[in-house]
Each structure stands twice: as structure tokens, then as C-alpha cells.
Amino acid sequence: MAARLSDSTIDGIAAYYSSQPPVRGAPSALAETAAGAKIYTEGIASENVPACMSCHGEKAEGDGPIPRLAGQHQAYLARQLEAFQSMARANEIMHENSKDLTAEQISEVTAYLTTL
């Protein structure tokens, strides 16, 4: 379907969707969300995991080429972090930032992001 769209139509659609405000998510399990908030805001120094907010912003709003994470679906975010870990999705910075996260930590930080 998209193959028939002109570049200007694609640009218009992209501009429309990028201008939409994120929808605030509903809180999930409090302990999991709190642990995820800590990972997002402070990182895990002992495991060389930096704070996600240092690039993605205080409220996970993103900036230019750095994507907004706020309000994304938890399963989508978890799949992307797993893809960065395994280099199935090539991004050296995100690989380095995610390679030492456990499955539980991925679940925690992605649960937190759904609440923003």
C-alpha cells in the first residue's frame, strides 16, 4: 500500500503522527514500575547500564533522532531491547547500553515507560 504514496504524502503522514502527543499509560505493578523508574533515571552502574533518560529525556519524550519511548507498548519496547542486545537490530550505542540487562530488568524498565 505504501509503495504508491508520493514522498510528499509520506512526509505529511510522518509529520502528522510525530506531532501527536503521547497517550499516558496506566500504572502497572508498582514494584516493577518503581524498579524500572530507577533504571530509567539512574541506570545500573554496577552493570555498566547508563540512565536511559540521559538520551531519551526526563519524560522519555525523545529528541530528534532519539525516539520517544513514553507510552509505547511494553511488548514492543521489550522486543526492541532484546533485538539491540543480540544485534538483530544494529545500533552500537543501544547494544552497549542494553547488552547487560536481564529479562527482569527489561520488563521493569519497559513497564515504567508505559506509564509515562
C-alpha distances in whole Angstrom, upper triangle without the diagonal:
4,6,6,8,11,14,15,13,12,15,16,14,15,19,18,18,20,23,23,26,26,27,30,30,33,36,36,39,42,43,40,38,42,42,38,39,42,40,37,40,43,41,43,46,47,44,43,40,40,39,35,36,37,34,32,34,37,34,31,30,29,29,27,26,27,25,26,27,28,27,24,24,27,26,23,26,28,25,25,29,29,27,29,32,31,29,26,25,27,28,32,33,31,32,36,36,34,36,39,38,38,36,38,38,34,34,37,35,31,33,35,31,30,33,32
4,5,5,9,10,12,10,8,12,13,11,12,16,16,15,18,20,21,24,24,26,29,29,32,35,35,39,41,42,39,37,40,40,36,37,40,38,35,38,40,39,41,43,45,42,41,38,37,36,33,33,35,31,29,31,34,32,29,27,26,26,24,22,24,22,23,25,26,25,23,23,26,25,22,24,27,24,23,27,28,25,27,30,29,27,25,23,24,26,29,30,29,30,34,33,32,34,37,36,37,35,37,36,33,33,35,33,30,32,33,30,29,32,31
4,6,8,10,13,11,10,14,15,14,15,18,19,19,20,23,24,27,28,29,32,33,36,39,39,42,44,45,42,40,43,43,39,40,42,40,37,40,43,41,43,45,47,44,42,39,39,39,35,36,37,33,31,34,37,35,31,30,28,28,25,24,26,24,26,27,29,29,26,27,29,28,25,27,29,26,25,29,29,26,28,31,30,28,25,23,25,26,30,31,30,31,35,35,34,35,39,38,39,37,39,39,35,36,38,36,33,35,36,33,32,35,34
4,7,10,12,10,10,13,14,14,15,18,19,19,21,23,24,28,29,30,34,34,37,40,41,44,46,47,44,42,45,45,42,42,45,43,40,43,45,44,46,48,50,47,45,42,42,41,37,38,39,35,33,36,38,36,33,31,30,30,27,26,28,26,28,30,31,30,28,29,32,31,27,30,32,30,28,32,33,30,31,35,34,32,29,27,28,30,33,34,33,35,38,38,37,39,42,41,42,40,42,42,38,38,40,38,35,37,38,35,34,37,35
4,7,8,6,6,10,11,10,12,15,15,16,18,20,21,25,26,28,31,32,35,38,39,42,44,46,42,40,43,43,40,40,43,41,38,40,43,42,44,46,48,45,44,41,40,39,35,35,36,33,31,33,36,33,31,28,27,27,24,23,26,24,25,27,29,28,26,27,30,29,26,28,31,29,27,31,32,29,30,34,34,31,29,26,27,28,32,33,32,33,37,36,36,38,41,40,41,39,41,40,37,37,39,36,33,36,36,33,32,34,33
4,5,5,6,9,10,11,12,14,15,17,18,20,22,25,27,29,33,34,37,40,41,44,46,47,44,42,45,45,41,41,44,42,39,41,43,42,45,47,49,46,44,41,40,39,36,36,36,33,31,33,36,34,31,29,27,26,23,23,26,24,26,28,30,29,28,29,32,32,28,30,33,31,29,32,34,31,31,35,35,32,30,28,28,29,32,33,32,34,37,37,37,39,42,41,43,41,43,42,38,39,41,38,35,37,38,34,33,36,34
4,5,5,6,9,10,10,12,14,15,16,18,20,24,25,28,31,33,36,39,40,43,44,46,43,40,43,43,39,39,41,39,36,38,41,40,42,44,46,44,41,39,37,37,33,33,33,29,28,30,33,31,29,26,24,23,20,19,23,22,23,26,28,28,26,28,31,31,27,28,31,29,27,30,32,29,29,33,33,30,28,26,26,26,29,30,29,32,34,34,34,36,40,39,41,39,41,40,36,37,39,36,33,36,36,32,32,34,32
4,5,5,6,9,10,10,12,14,15,16,19,22,24,27,30,32,36,38,40,43,44,46,43,40,43,43,39,39,42,40,36,38,41,40,43,45,48,45,43,40,38,37,34,33,33,30,28,30,33,31,29,26,24,23,20,20,23,22,23,26,28,28,26,29,32,32,28,29,33,31,29,32,34,31,31,35,35,33,31,28,28,28,31,31,31,33,36,35,36,38,41,40,42,41,43,41,37,38,39,37,34,36,36,32,32,34,32
4,5,5,6,9,10,11,12,14,15,17,21,23,25,28,30,33,36,38,41,42,44,41,39,41,42,38,38,41,39,36,38,41,40,43,45,47,45,43,40,38,37,33,33,34,30,28,30,32,30,28,25,24,23,21,21,23,22,23,25,26,26,25,27,30,30,26,28,31,29,28,31,33,30,31,35,35,32,30,27,28,28,32,32,31,33,36,35,35,38,41,39,41,40,41,40,36,37,38,35,32,34,35,31,30,32,30
4,5,5,6,9,10,11,12,14,16,19,21,23,26,28,31,34,35,38,40,41,38,36,39,39,35,35,38,36,33,35,37,37,39,41,44,41,39,36,35,34,30,30,31,27,25,27,30,28,25,22,21,21,18,18,20,18,20,22,24,23,22,24,27,27,23,24,28,26,24,27,29,27,27,31,31,29,27,24,25,25,28,28,27,30,32,32,32,34,37,36,38,36,38,36,33,33,35,32,29,31,32,28,27,30,28
4,6,5,6,9,10,10,12,15,18,20,22,26,28,31,34,35,38,39,41,38,36,38,38,34,34,37,35,31,33,36,35,38,40,43,40,38,35,33,32,29,28,29,25,23,25,28,26,24,21,19,18,15,16,18,17,18,21,23,23,22,24,27,28,24,25,28,27,25,27,30,27,27,31,32,29,28,24,25,24,28,27,27,29,32,31,31,34,37,36,38,37,38,36,33,34,35,32,29,31,31,27,27,29,27
4,5,5,6,9,10,11,13,16,19,21,25,27,30,33,35,38,39,41,38,36,38,39,35,34,37,36,32,34,37,37,40,42,45,42,40,37,35,33,30,29,30,27,24,26,28,26,24,21,20,19,17,18,20,19,19,22,23,22,22,24,28,28,25,26,29,28,26,29,31,29,29,33,34,32,30,27,28,27,30,30,29,32,34,33,33,36,39,37,39,38,39,37,34,34,35,32,30,32,31,27,27,29,26
4,5,5,6,9,10,11,15,16,19,22,24,27,30,32,35,36,38,35,33,36,36,33,32,35,34,30,32,35,35,38,40,43,40,38,35,34,32,28,28,29,26,23,25,27,25,22,20,19,19,17,17,19,17,17,20,20,20,19,21,24,25,22,23,26,25,23,27,29,27,27,31,32,30,28,25,26,26,29,29,27,30,33,31,31,34,37,35,36,35,36,35,31,31,32,30,27,29,29,25,24,26,24
4,5,5,6,9,10,14,15,17,21,23,26,29,30,33,34,36,33,31,33,34,30,30,32,31,27,29,32,32,35,37,39,37,35,32,30,29,25,24,25,22,20,21,24,22,19,17,16,15,13,14,15,14,14,17,18,18,17,19,22,23,20,20,24,23,21,24,26,24,24,28,29,27,25,22,23,22,26,25,24,27,29,28,28,31,33,32,34,32,34,32,28,29,30,27,25,27,26,23,22,24,22
4,6,5,6,9,12,14,17,21,23,26,29,31,34,35,37,34,31,33,34,31,30,33,31,28,29,32,32,35,37,40,38,36,33,31,29,25,24,25,22,20,21,23,21,19,16,15,15,13,14,16,14,14,18,18,18,18,21,24,25,22,22,26,25,23,26,29,27,27,30,31,29,28,25,25,24,27,26,25,29,31,29,29,33,35,33,35,34,35,33,30,31,31,28,26,28,27,23,23,24,22
4,6,5,7,10,13,15,19,21,24,27,29,33,34,36,33,31,33,34,30,30,33,32,28,30,33,33,36,38,41,39,37,34,32,30,26,25,27,24,21,22,24,21,20,16,17,17,15,17,18,16,15,18,18,17,17,20,23,24,21,22,26,26,24,26,29,28,28,31,33,31,29,26,27,26,30,28,27,30,32,31,31,34,36,34,36,34,35,33,30,30,31,28,25,27,26,23,22,23,21
4,5,5,9,10,12,16,18,21,24,26,29,30,33,30,27,30,31,27,26,30,28,25,27,30,30,33,35,38,36,34,31,29,27,23,23,24,21,18,19,21,19,17,14,14,15,14,15,16,13,12,14,14,14,14,16,20,21,18,18,22,22,20,23,26,24,25,28,29,28,26,23,25,24,27,26,24,27,29,28,27,31,33,31,32,31,31,30,27,27,27,25,22,23,23,19,18,20,18
4,6,8,10,13,16,18,22,24,26,29,30,32,29,26,28,29,25,25,27,26,23,24,27,27,31,33,36,34,32,28,26,24,21,20,21,18,15,16,18,16,14,11,11,11,10,12,13,10,10,13,13,13,13,17,19,21,18,18,22,22,19,22,25,24,23,27,28,27,26,22,23,22,25,23,22,25,27,25,25,29,31,29,31,30,30,28,25,26,26,23,21,23,22,18,18,19,17
4,6,9,12,15,18,22,24,26,30,30,32,30,27,29,30,27,26,29,28,24,25,29,29,32,35,38,36,34,31,28,26,23,21,22,20,17,17,19,16,15,12,13,13,12,15,15,13,12,15,14,14,15,18,22,23,21,20,24,25,23,25,28,27,26,30,32,30,29,26,27,25,28,26,25,28,30,28,28,32,34,32,34,32,33,30,28,28,28,25,23,24,23,19,19,20,17
4,6,9,12,15,18,21,24,27,28,30,28,25,27,28,25,24,27,27,23,24,28,28,32,34,37,35,34,30,28,26,22,21,23,21,17,17,18,15,15,12,13,14,15,17,16,14,11,13,12,12,13,16,19,21,19,19,23,23,22,24,27,26,26,29,31,30,29,26,27,26,29,27,25,29,30,28,28,31,33,31,32,31,31,29,26,26,26,23,21,22,21,17,16,17,15
4,6,9,12,16,18,21,24,25,27,25,22,24,26,22,21,24,24,21,22,25,26,30,32,35,33,32,28,26,23,20,18,21,19,16,15,16,12,12,10,12,14,15,17,16,13,10,12,10,10,12,15,18,20,19,18,22,23,22,23,26,26,26,29,31,30,30,26,28,26,29,27,25,28,30,27,27,30,32,29,31,29,29,27,25,24,24,21,19,19,18,15,14,14,11
4,6,9,13,15,17,21,21,24,22,18,21,22,19,18,21,21,18,19,23,23,27,29,32,31,29,26,24,21,18,16,19,18,14,14,14,11,10,8,11,14,15,17,15,12,9,9,7,6,8,12,14,17,15,15,18,20,19,20,23,24,23,26,28,28,27,24,26,24,27,25,22,26,27,24,24,27,29,26,27,26,25,23,21,20,20,18,15,16,14,11,10,11,8
4,6,10,13,15,19,19,22,20,17,20,22,19,18,22,22,19,20,24,25,28,31,33,32,31,27,26,23,20,19,22,21,17,16,16,12,12,11,14,17,19,20,18,15,12,11,8,6,9,11,13,16,16,15,19,20,20,21,24,25,25,27,30,30,29,26,28,27,29,27,25,28,29,26,25,29,30,27,27,26,25,23,21,20,19,18,15,15,14,11,9,9,8
4,7,9,12,16,16,19,18,14,17,19,16,15,19,20,17,18,22,23,26,29,31,30,30,26,24,21,19,17,21,20,16,16,15,11,12,12,15,18,21,22,19,16,13,11,8,6,9,11,13,16,16,16,18,21,20,21,24,25,25,27,30,30,29,27,29,28,30,27,25,27,29,25,25,28,28,25,26,24,23,22,20,18,17,16,14,13,11,10,8,6,5
4,7,9,13,13,16,15,12,15,17,14,14,18,18,16,18,21,22,24,28,30,28,28,25,24,21,18,18,21,21,17,17,16,12,13,14,17,20,22,23,20,17,14,12,8,6,8,9,10,14,14,14,16,18,19,19,22,24,24,25,28,29,28,26,28,27,29,27,24,26,28,25,23,27,27,23,23,21,20,19,17,15,15,14,12,10,9,8,5,4,6
4,6,10,11,14,13,11,14,16,14,14,18,19,17,19,22,23,25,29,30,29,30,26,25,22,20,20,24,24,20,20,18,15,15,17,20,24,26,27,24,21,17,15,12,9,12,11,11,15,16,16,17,20,21,21,23,25,26,27,30,31,30,28,31,30,32,30,26,28,30,26,25,28,28,24,24,22,20,19,18,15,14,14,13,10,10,10,7,5,8
4,7,7,11,10,8,10,13,12,12,15,17,16,17,20,21,22,26,28,27,28,24,24,21,19,19,23,23,20,20,18,15,16,18,21,24,27,27,24,22,18,15,13,11,13,13,12,15,17,16,17,20,21,21,23,25,26,26,29,30,30,29,31,30,31,29,26,28,29,25,24,27,26,22,22,20,17,17,16,14,12,13,12,8,8,10,8,5,9
4,6,9,8,6,10,12,11,12,15,16,16,18,20,20,21,25,26,25,26,23,23,21,19,20,24,24,21,21,19,17,17,20,22,26,29,28,25,22,20,16,14,13,14,12,10,13,16,15,15,18,20,19,21,24,24,25,27,29,28,27,30,29,30,28,25,27,28,24,22,25,24,20,19,17,15,15,14,11,10,11,10,7,8,10,8,7,11
4,6,5,6,9,10,11,12,14,16,16,18,20,20,21,24,25,24,26,23,23,21,20,21,25,25,23,23,21,19,19,22,25,28,31,31,27,25,22,19,17,16,17,15,13,15,18,17,16,20,21,20,21,25,25,25,27,30,29,29,31,30,31,29,26,27,28,25,22,25,23,20,18,16,13,14,14,11,9,12,12,8,9,12,11,11,14
4,5,5,6,9,10,10,12,14,15,16,18,18,19,23,24,23,25,22,22,20,19,20,23,25,22,22,19,18,19,22,24,28,31,31,27,25,23,19,17,17,18,17,15,18,20,19,18,22,23,22,23,26,26,26,29,31,31,30,32,31,32,29,26,28,28,24,23,25,23,20,19,18,14,14,15,13,10,12,13,9,9,13,12,11,14
4,5,5,6,9,10,11,13,14,15,16,17,17,20,21,20,22,20,21,19,19,20,23,24,23,22,20,19,20,23,25,29,32,31,28,26,24,20,19,19,20,19,16,18,21,19,18,22,23,21,22,25,25,24,27,30,30,30,32,30,31,28,25,26,26,23,21,23,21,18,16,16,12,12,14,11,9,11,13,10,10,14,14,13,16
4,6,5,6,9,10,11,12,14,15,15,15,19,19,19,20,18,19,17,16,18,21,22,20,21,19,18,18,21,23,26,29,28,25,23,21,17,16,16,17,16,12,15,17,15,14,18,19,17,18,22,22,21,24,26,26,26,28,27,27,25,22,23,23,20,18,20,18,15,13,12,9,9,10,8,5,8,9,7,8,11,12,11,14
4,5,5,6,9,10,10,12,14,14,15,19,20,20,21,18,18,15,15,15,19,20,18,18,16,14,14,18,20,23,26,26,23,21,18,15,13,13,15,14,12,15,17,14,14,18,19,17,19,22,22,22,25,26,27,26,28,26,27,24,21,23,23,20,18,21,19,16,15,14,11,10,11,9,6,7,8,6,5,8,9,8,11
4,5,5,6,9,10,11,12,13,14,17,18,18,20,17,17,14,15,15,18,20,18,18,15,15,15,19,21,24,27,27,24,22,20,17,15,16,18,18,15,18,20,17,17,21,21,19,21,24,23,23,26,28,29,28,29,27,28,25,22,24,23,20,19,21,20,16,16,16,13,11,13,12,8,9,11,9,7,11,12,11,12
4,5,5,6,9,10,10,10,11,14,15,15,17,14,15,13,13,14,17,19,18,18,16,16,16,20,21,24,27,27,23,22,20,17,16,17,18,18,15,17,19,16,15,19,19,17,19,22,21,20,23,25,26,26,27,25,25,23,20,21,21,17,16,18,16,13,13,13,10,8,10,10,6,7,10,9,8,11,13,13,14
4,5,5,6,9,10,9,11,14,16,15,16,13,13,11,10,12,15,16,14,15,14,13,13,16,17,21,24,23,20,18,16,13,13,14,14,15,12,15,16,13,12,16,16,14,16,19,18,18,21,23,24,22,24,22,23,20,17,19,18,15,14,16,15,12,12,12,10,7,8,8,4,4,7,7,5,8,10,10,12
4,5,5,6,8,9,11,15,17,16,17,14,13,10,10,10,13,15,13,13,11,11,11,15,16,19,23,23,19,18,16,13,12,14,15,16,14,17,18,15,15,19,18,16,19,21,20,20,24,25,26,24,26,23,24,21,18,20,20,16,16,19,17,14,15,16,13,11,11,11,8,6,9,9,6,8,11,10,10
4,5,5,5,7,8,11,13,14,14,12,11,8,10,10,13,15,15,14,12,13,13,17,18,21,24,24,20,20,18,16,15,17,18,19,17,20,20,17,17,20,20,17,20,22,21,20,24,25,27,25,26,24,23,20,18,20,19,15,15,18,16,13,15,16,13,10,12,13,9,8,12,12,9,11,14,14,14
4,6,5,4,6,10,12,11,11,8,8,6,7,9,11,13,13,13,12,13,13,16,17,20,23,22,18,18,17,14,15,17,17,18,15,18,18,15,14,17,17,14,16,19,17,16,20,21,23,22,22,20,20,17,15,16,15,11,11,14,12,10,12,13,11,8,9,11,8,6,10,11,9,11,14,14,14
4,6,6,9,12,15,14,13,10,8,5,5,6,9,10,9,10,9,10,9,13,13,16,19,19,15,15,13,11,11,14,15,16,14,17,17,13,14,17,16,13,16,18,17,17,21,21,23,21,21,19,19,16,14,16,15,12,12,15,14,12,14,15,14,10,10,12,9,6,9,11,8,8,12,12,11
4,6,10,12,15,15,14,11,9,5,6,6,8,11,10,9,8,10,10,13,14,16,20,20,16,16,15,13,13,16,17,19,18,20,20,17,18,21,19,17,20,22,20,20,24,24,26,24,24,21,21,18,16,19,17,14,15,18,17,15,17,18,17,13,14,15,12,10,13,14,11,11,15,14,13
4,7,8,11,12,11,9,7,5,8,8,9,12,13,12,11,13,13,17,17,19,22,22,18,19,18,16,17,20,20,22,20,22,22,19,19,22,20,18,20,23,20,20,23,24,26,25,25,22,21,17,16,18,16,13,14,17,15,14,16,18,17,13,15,16,13,11,15,16,13,14,18,17,16
4,6,9,9,8,5,4,4,7,9,9,12,13,13,13,15,14,17,17,19,22,21,18,18,18,16,17,20,20,21,19,21,21,17,17,19,18,15,17,19,17,16,20,21,23,22,22,19,18,15,13,15,13,9,11,13,11,10,13,15,14,11,12,14,12,10,13,15,13,14,18,18,17
4,6,6,6,5,6,7,10,13,13,15,16,17,17,18,18,21,21,23,25,24,21,21,21,19,20,23,22,23,20,22,22,19,17,20,19,16,17,20,17,16,19,21,23,22,23,20,19,16,15,15,13,10,11,12,10,9,11,14,13,10,12,15,13,11,15,17,15,17,20,20,20
4,5,5,6,7,9,12,14,14,16,18,19,18,21,20,23,22,24,27,25,22,23,23,22,23,26,25,26,24,25,25,22,21,23,22,18,20,22,19,18,21,22,25,24,24,21,19,16,16,16,13,11,13,14,11,12,14,17,17,13,16,18,16,15,19,20,19,20,23,24,23
4,6,8,10,12,15,18,17,19,21,22,22,24,23,26,25,27,30,28,25,26,26,24,26,28,27,28,25,26,27,23,21,24,23,19,20,23,20,18,21,22,25,25,25,22,20,18,18,17,14,13,13,13,10,11,13,17,16,13,16,19,17,17,20,22,21,22,25,26,26
4,5,9,11,14,17,17,18,20,21,21,23,22,25,24,26,28,26,23,24,24,22,24,26,25,26,22,23,24,20,18,20,20,16,16,19,16,14,17,19,22,21,21,19,17,15,15,14,11,10,10,10,6,8,10,14,14,11,13,16,16,15,18,20,19,20,24,25,25
4,6,10,12,15,14,15,17,19,20,22,20,23,22,23,25,23,20,22,23,21,23,26,25,26,23,24,24,20,19,21,19,15,17,18,15,14,17,18,21,20,19,17,15,12,12,12,9,8,9,9,7,9,12,16,16,13,15,18,17,15,18,21,20,20,24,25,24
4,7,8,12,11,13,14,16,17,18,17,20,18,20,22,21,17,18,19,17,19,22,21,22,19,21,20,17,16,18,16,13,14,16,13,12,16,17,19,18,18,15,14,11,10,11,8,5,7,8,7,7,11,14,14,11,12,15,14,12,15,17,16,17,20,21,21
4,6,9,8,10,11,13,14,16,14,17,16,17,20,19,15,17,17,16,18,21,20,22,20,21,21,17,17,19,17,14,16,18,15,14,18,18,21,19,19,16,14,11,10,12,9,6,9,11,11,11,14,17,17,13,13,17,15,12,15,18,16,16,20,20,19
4,5,6,8,9,10,10,12,11,14,14,16,19,18,14,15,15,14,15,18,18,20,18,20,20,16,16,19,17,14,17,19,16,16,20,20,22,20,20,17,16,13,12,14,12,9,11,14,13,12,15,17,17,13,13,16,14,11,13,16,13,13,17,17,16
4,5,6,6,8,9,10,8,11,10,13,16,15,11,11,11,10,12,15,15,17,15,18,17,13,14,16,14,12,15,17,14,15,19,18,20,18,18,15,15,12,10,13,12,8,10,13,14,12,15,16,16,13,12,14,13,9,11,14,12,10,14,15,14
4,5,5,5,5,7,6,9,9,11,14,14,11,11,11,10,11,15,15,18,17,20,18,15,17,19,17,15,19,20,17,18,22,22,23,21,21,18,18,14,13,16,15,12,14,17,17,16,19,20,19,15,15,17,15,11,13,15,12,11,14,15,12
4,6,6,8,11,10,11,10,11,14,14,11,13,13,13,14,18,18,21,20,23,21,18,19,21,18,17,20,21,18,19,22,22,24,21,20,17,16,13,13,16,14,11,14,17,18,17,20,22,21,18,17,20,18,14,16,18,16,14,18,18,16
4,6,9,11,9,10,7,8,11,10,7,9,10,11,13,17,17,19,19,21,19,16,18,19,16,15,19,19,16,18,21,20,21,18,18,14,14,11,11,14,14,11,13,17,18,17,21,22,22,18,17,20,18,15,16,18,16,14,18,18,16
4,7,8,5,6,4,7,10,10,6,7,7,7,9,13,13,16,16,18,16,13,16,18,15,14,18,18,16,18,21,20,21,18,18,15,16,13,12,15,15,12,14,18,19,17,20,21,21,17,16,18,17,13,13,16,14,11,14,15,12
4,5,5,6,6,7,11,12,9,10,8,9,10,14,15,18,18,21,19,16,19,21,18,17,21,22,19,21,25,24,25,22,22,19,19,16,15,19,18,15,17,21,21,20,23,23,23,19,18,20,18,14,15,17,14,12,15,15,12
4,6,7,9,11,15,16,13,13,11,11,10,14,15,18,18,21,20,17,20,22,20,19,23,24,22,23,27,26,27,25,25,22,22,19,18,21,21,17,19,22,22,20,23,23,22,19,18,19,17,14,15,16,13,11,14,13,10
4,5,8,11,15,16,13,12,9,9,7,10,12,16,16,19,18,15,18,21,19,18,22,23,22,23,27,26,27,24,25,22,23,20,18,22,22,18,19,23,23,21,23,23,22,19,18,18,16,13,13,14,11,9,11,10,7
4,6,9,12,13,10,8,6,5,5,9,10,13,14,17,15,12,15,17,15,15,19,20,18,20,23,23,23,20,21,19,20,17,15,19,19,16,16,20,21,19,21,21,20,17,15,16,15,11,11,13,10,7,10,10,7
4,7,10,11,9,7,4,6,6,9,11,14,16,18,16,14,18,19,17,17,21,21,20,22,25,24,25,21,22,20,21,18,17,20,21,18,19,23,24,22,24,24,23,21,19,19,18,15,14,16,14,10,12,13,9
4,7,8,5,5,4,7,8,12,12,16,17,19,16,14,17,19,16,16,20,19,18,20,23,22,22,19,19,16,18,15,14,18,19,16,17,21,22,21,24,24,24,21,19,20,19,16,15,17,15,12,14,15,12
4,6,5,7,7,11,12,15,16,19,20,22,20,17,20,21,18,19,22,22,19,22,25,23,24,20,20,17,18,16,15,19,20,18,19,23,25,24,26,27,27,24,22,24,23,19,19,21,19,16,18,19,16
4,5,7,9,13,15,17,17,21,22,24,20,19,22,22,19,20,23,22,20,23,25,23,23,19,19,16,18,16,16,20,21,19,21,24,26,25,28,28,29,26,24,26,25,22,21,24,22,19,21,22,19
4,6,9,12,15,18,16,20,21,22,18,17,20,20,16,17,20,18,16,20,22,19,20,16,15,13,15,13,13,17,18,17,18,21,24,23,26,26,27,25,22,24,24,21,20,23,22,18,20,22,20
4,7,9,12,15,14,17,18,19,16,14,17,17,14,14,18,17,15,18,20,18,19,15,15,12,14,11,11,15,16,14,15,19,21,20,23,23,24,21,19,21,21,17,17,20,18,15,17,19,17
4,6,9,12,11,14,15,16,13,11,15,15,12,13,17,16,14,17,20,18,18,15,15,13,16,13,12,15,17,15,16,19,21,20,22,22,23,20,17,19,19,16,14,17,16,13,14,16,14
4,6,8,8,12,13,15,13,11,14,16,13,14,18,17,16,19,22,21,21,17,18,16,19,16,14,18,19,17,17,20,22,20,22,22,22,19,17,18,18,14,13,15,14,10,11,13,11
4,6,6,9,10,12,10,8,11,13,11,12,15,16,15,17,20,20,19,17,18,16,18,16,13,17,18,15,15,18,20,17,19,18,18,16,13,14,14,11,9,11,10,6,8,10,9
4,6,9,10,13,12,10,13,15,14,15,18,19,18,20,23,23,23,20,22,20,22,20,17,20,21,18,18,21,22,19,21,20,19,17,15,15,14,11,9,10,9,5,6,7,5
4,7,9,12,11,10,13,15,15,16,19,20,20,22,24,24,24,21,23,22,24,22,19,22,24,21,20,23,24,21,22,20,20,18,16,15,14,12,10,10,9,6,5,7,6
4,6,9,7,7,10,12,11,13,15,16,17,19,21,21,20,18,20,19,22,20,17,20,22,19,18,21,22,19,20,18,18,17,14,13,14,12,9,10,10,7,6,9,9
4,6,5,6,9,10,11,13,14,16,17,19,20,21,20,18,21,21,23,22,19,20,23,20,18,21,22,19,19,16,17,16,13,12,13,12,8,9,11,8,6,10,11
4,5,5,6,9,10,11,12,14,15,17,19,20,19,18,20,20,22,21,17,19,21,18,16,18,19,16,15,13,13,13,10,8,10,9,5,6,9,7,6,10,12
4,6,5,6,9,10,11,12,14,15,17,18,16,16,19,19,22,21,17,18,21,19,16,18,19,16,15,12,13,13,10,9,12,11,8,9,12,11,10,14,15
4,5,5,6,9,10,11,12,14,16,16,14,13,16,17,20,19,15,17,19,18,15,17,19,16,17,14,15,15,11,11,14,12,9,11,13,11,11,14,15
4,5,5,6,9,10,11,12,14,15,14,13,15,15,17,16,13,14,16,14,12,15,16,13,14,12,13,12,9,9,11,9,6,9,11,9,9,13,13
4,5,5,6,9,10,11,12,14,13,13,16,15,17,17,13,13,16,14,11,13,14,11,11,9,10,10,6,7,10,9,6,9,12,11,11,15,16
4,6,5,6,9,10,11,12,10,10,13,14,17,17,13,13,16,15,12,13,15,13,13,11,13,13,9,10,13,13,10,13,15,14,14,18,19
4,5,5,6,9,10,10,9,8,11,11,13,13,10,10,14,12,10,12,14,13,14,12,15,14,10,12,14,12,10,14,15,13,14,18,18
4,5,5,6,9,10,10,9,11,11,12,12,8,8,11,9,6,9,11,9,10,10,12,11,7,10,12,10,9,13,14,13,15,18,18
4,5,5,6,8,8,9,11,12,13,14,10,9,12,11,8,8,11,9,10,9,12,11,8,11,14,13,12,15,17,16,17,20,21
4,5,5,6,5,5,8,10,12,13,10,9,12,12,9,10,13,12,13,12,16,15,12,14,17,15,14,18,19,18,19,22,23
4,6,5,6,5,6,7,8,9,6,5,8,9,7,7,11,11,13,13,16,14,12,15,17,15,14,18,19,17,19,22,22
4,6,8,8,9,9,10,10,8,5,8,8,6,5,8,8,10,11,14,13,11,14,16,15,15,18,19,18,21,23,24
4,5,8,9,10,11,13,11,8,10,12,9,8,11,12,13,13,16,16,14,17,19,18,18,21,22,21,23,26,27
4,5,5,7,8,11,9,7,10,12,10,9,13,14,16,16,19,18,16,19,21,19,19,22,24,22,24,27,27
4,6,9,11,14,12,10,13,15,13,12,16,16,17,16,20,19,16,19,22,20,19,22,24,22,23,27,27
4,6,9,11,9,9,12,13,12,12,16,16,18,17,20,19,16,19,21,19,18,21,22,20,22,25,25
4,6,9,8,8,11,13,12,12,16,17,19,19,22,21,18,21,23,21,20,24,24,22,24,27,26
4,6,5,6,9,10,10,11,15,16,19,19,22,20,17,20,22,19,19,22,23,20,23,26,24
4,6,5,6,9,10,10,14,15,18,20,22,20,18,21,22,20,20,24,24,22,25,27,26
4,5,5,6,9,10,13,14,17,19,21,18,17,20,20,18,18,22,21,19,22,25,23
4,5,5,6,8,11,11,15,16,18,15,13,16,17,14,15,18,18,16,19,22,21
4,5,5,6,9,10,13,15,17,15,13,17,18,16,16,20,20,19,22,24,24
4,6,6,8,10,13,16,18,15,14,18,19,16,18,21,21,20,23,25,24
4,6,7,8,12,14,16,12,12,15,15,13,14,18,17,16,20,22,21
4,6,5,9,11,12,10,9,12,13,11,12,16,16,15,18,20,20
4,6,8,11,13,11,11,14,15,14,15,19,19,19,21,24,24
4,6,10,11,10,10,14,14,13,15,18,18,19,22,24,24
4,7,8,6,6,10,10,10,12,14,15,16,18,20,21
4,5,5,6,9,10,11,12,14,15,17,19,21,22
4,6,5,6,9,10,11,12,14,15,17,19,21
4,5,5,6,9,10,10,12,14,16,17,19
4,5,5,6,8,10,11,12,14,16,17
4,5,5,6,8,10,11,12,15,16
4,6,5,6,9,10,11,13,15
4,6,5,6,9,10,11,13
4,5,5,6,9,10,11
4,5,5,6,9,10
4,5,5,7,10
4,5,5,7
4,5,5
4,6
4
